[in-house]
Amino acid sequence: MKIAIFSDTFYPDINGVAQTLKKLTNYLEGQHISYKVFAPNPASTEYVSDHIHRLKSLSFFLYPECRIAFPNFVQVKSEIEQFSPDLIHVATPFTVGLCGVYFAKKFNIPIVGSYHTDFNDYLHFYDLEFLSNPLWKYMKWFHSPFKKLFVPSIDTLEKLNNRGFENLEIFPRGVDCQLYHPNYQKELVLTRYGISEKFLLTYVGRLAPEKDLKTVMKIANSLPPELNKQVHWLIAGDGPLLEELQMAALPNMTFTGYLNGVGLAEVYSATDLFIFPSPTETFGNVALEALASGTPVIGANAGGVKHIISNGVTGHLCEPGNAEDFVTRIVQLLGNDPFRNQMSLNARKYALTQRWDQIFDNLLNQYSAVIDEPAKKIYA
């Protein structure tokens, strides 16, 4: 089996799509399955691989971390002819994704896609709601040739199904429970960031409007004064709102910048409650990472997150944007150690069932089913 992956983002980019695709290619290597990735050249050149064909690109003005690629169709055609893939997997609906769709049709190669980001939900946070109808029309047209469209959650599947999308399959996310676990030393994190308060509340993610950081700030400003004296906030991530958030920050709030690897895992493990108000997640990788670390999650009852958190068992689901609802749950859990400790055990137990290898095994079976469908590959 030979798999060609077309994506407008890939490692070392910092986002859920890039991380998921990197885990997929790691899995393919472990299974000795040939693959070729077509992706924009990154801002950083620290990662080089013979399996990746990099495309010239420029930074995107709304998302400076993301890049718009300008594929050289002659070069890509040559790569495709030389590699001769059995399947094309398109992960994003921009220029690289369009390139993948074009060559799948040109060479009659079976094509599948994955739906990672609900861009329509982002429009509200950028005052671009007027683009909703044309965006949905484009997304439906773009994904119509796919033999299967892999979506990360039931919520996304239902949303797309209601919009008339076809051939939908669940492709959830797993978590590395060897990296993310509850047994790191909390004191290391407290010392590293100069924290003396009793409780640690953490947000991890991109610092951007669609993550609803305004609600985080409202929550931080609404905690009862006596409890607030015992709480310290860690905000882990980077993005366009960083400077604005720092200017509005309370004295008990620390911005760590972007974290990954053991540094991020230590923060999750040291955290008493993970606060995640984002209503725009198709899945919510960071919520699952927190659960793997034995940290209960208080999140928005929206998107994929509502299928990760078991309400009252591994955390709580709150009305999106309702800071009072979040505050009520925080007060309840920080005031009840036995209940919070039981949630922590439940969280870790659930995360242990979310194994990447099982998820990718199923994806591989889906690939095989598409490849085995009657079709004739003709090179032009």
Salt bridges, closest charged atoms under 4 A:
GLU65 OE2 - ARG206 NH1 2.50
GLU79 OE1 - LYS36 NZ 3.40
GLU79 OE2 - HIS53 ND1 3.26
GLU81 OE2 - LYS77 NZ 3.01
ASP86 OD1 - LYS377 NZ 3.99
ASP118 OD2 - LYS159 NZ 2.82
ASP121 OD2 - LYS159 NZ 3.14
GLU129 OE2 - HIS124 ND1 3.18
ASP155 OD1 - LYS306 NZ 3.21
GLU169 OE2 - LYS148 NZ 3.20
GLU197 OE1 - HIS232 ND1 3.10
GLU210 OE2 - ARG206 NE 3.76
GLU226 OE2 - LYS229 NZ 3.29
GLU266 OE1 - ARG192 NH2 2.74
ASP272 OD2 - LYS186 NZ 3.19
GLU281 OE2 - LYS211 NZ 2.68
ASP337 OD1 - ARG340 NH1 2.96
ASP357 OD2 - ARG355 NH2 2.83
